[in-house]
Amino acid sequence: MRHLPLLLLLAVALGVASGCTDDERPVDLPVSMHQAAITIEAVAMARCDTPPELVDGLSRQLVDAINCLRPGTLAEIPLGAQITMLRAGRPNIIDARALDALRAAAADGDRQLVVRWAYRDVALQHLFWLQDGFRGCAVAAPAGLSNHQNGLAVDLDDSQVWEPVMRAHGWANDLPNDRVHFDYQRAPDVGLGALSLLAFQALWNLNHADAPLALTAELDDATYEALSRAPIAGFATELCEGGEPPIDPGPIRGPTVGQAAWRGCAAPPELIAGLSTQVVEAANCLQPEALVPLRLCNGPGCLRVAAGENPLPWLGAAAHAALLDASRQTGAPISLRWAFRDVALQHFFDSTADNIGCRPPAGGSDLTTGDAIWLSDPDALADALIEAGFSNDDTELDAIWAYEGLGVDDLRPLAILAFQRLWNTNRADDPIDEDGRIGPQTRGAIDRAPVAGFARGICPEPPEMGVPDAGLPDAEPFDAAVPEDAGPRRDAGPVDDATPGEDRGPPMRPDGATPRPDSALTHDAGARDASPQRDGGGGGGLGPLPPGYPGPAPGWSSLSEDAGGCQTQPGSPPPWPLFGLVLLLIARRRRLLRADKTASPGRG
């Protein structure tokens, strides 16, 4: 009995060091003893489950804050014979606009609807993100980007059984790497993810008047660090204790490009009609008529869009004029699947591939030049296209043709500069370099840009475009403040901060540290469907990482899998004080550990 306190301390410390816990049986950490001192980051370093103290504490405060800022936004899912939660104590909350559709689907099913997760506040989401980084627990999106923050998403058990029933009531599971996930399609995303971040920032400021956060409604560096340091049991003062909210949430904000890239593979129509069109208008403001609208009609000298496609209807002026000439030669309209793809649209497609395993549409960087097209029926047009100055020798598919004739101009640097100028016009408090290059700084700005576009363009009025129905225009040099070395042309690879053709590797933290090993950027989608573990708002790779992502501690390395099958992420920083204590106690009491060599069970 004299060794019992020592054994208990060792069990707690070893549990913290391993972090391998079953989601149904949380490790008995001494949370209740020092709740005020336990932060989200400390829990993420220690365990893979969700402590009830967080659900009942900070998470509840954030839900209350959202309903105070925008009354009636969130509603409780009634639990009973038709609907239950997979784990008792998980928040049974959803956007009020989706509640009736979920209840109707449950009533039409042949079994009880088991919900794994519904709405998740940003504190829970940040915990999952850190757990993924520290412990490799399960794939998760950053706080504010997950579908679950918009309130219109649920993860279900028996998802294949429920799929036709859910779809009949407006729910779709269109994420390739997250088949348990359903999004409600009959209500627009009204920016609840941004409001969730704003609610946390306001709650933090009320309790930290000495170190307030800017009310950006974004996951900026300061908000990221504050979430990591936030107490799981909640703050001393709640946001609306005095009745009225201390801040005005302002107008409803729709999703950003970064948020949209976790929510489906198809480009949102709002992105094409909003931000992407705004980038085109800005480019034409910097260089008039660099891009022209597609001439859509039904005769010779016409173009048409293939059925089922929704491209950005613009193309470089020289390529467009040559394409109309090819149409006249064939005597029929030419059918296109895609034309010009601006930097925001291409970034969206790249991110969906990383985040949720989407297959990006063909064309890639070729279509960002403004002189390439993706054709519906290239074989029948080959001779006319070649005569008009097009070639497909250097493109990835036979259907991708690039114009190489008179007046050709790689418009990538112009389009990138146009976005950078747009950002700085609307975000003077957070400017980015205007250099016509697509590096980490510009990618981060695109992630935070609203899909519907900014409040202001860079021209007082959008430039007027003439009807492009004549022959080839004269080439105009592009000199709109882009440096001479703003990047190579298409045949030299994408314009970027990296050497052409060089693998950039994973995104970097602001301090230059690599956030996690390359091997951790890919995940097995099948393993996530086969187990009842948490689903983090979309599977696949991590995509663009926000600033402050927890990087590996120098010199620390742990096993990727121990004898008990416990998954531990290589490069995860250990809880040093407790780990050092364990080593000391092991050295002094080695014989007491002979019966305690088996690791904790995996999450299952």
Protein Blocks (a to p, Z undefined) as FASTA:
>chain_A
ZZmmmmmmmmmmmmmmnopacfklccfdfkllmmmlpcfklmmmmpcbdcfklmmmmmmm
mmmmmmmmmghkaccddddjkbccfbghiacdddfklmmmmmmmmmmpcbdcddfbdcdd
fklmmmmmmmmmmnomagcddehjamklnopaccdehklmmmmmmmmnopacfbfklmkb
ccdfkbccehlmmmmmmmmmmmmmmmmmmlccddehpacfklmmmmmmpcfkbpfbdfkl
nopafbdebjaddddfklmmmnojbdcfklmmmmmmmmmmmmmmmmghkbccddddfbeh
iacddehiacdfbddfklmmmmmmmmmmnopacddfbdcddfklmmmmmmmmmmnopacd
ehijmlmnopaccdfblmlmmmmmmmnopacklbcbfklccdfbehiacfklmmmmmmmm
mmmmmmmmlccddehpacfklmmmmmmpcfkbpfbdfbfbacdddddfbccddddddfeh
pafkloccfknopadfbdehiaebjaddfkopafbdfklmpccfklmmmpccdcehigaj
ebjadehiacddehiacdfbdfkopacdehiacdfklmmmmmmmmmmmmmlmmmmmbccd
deZZ
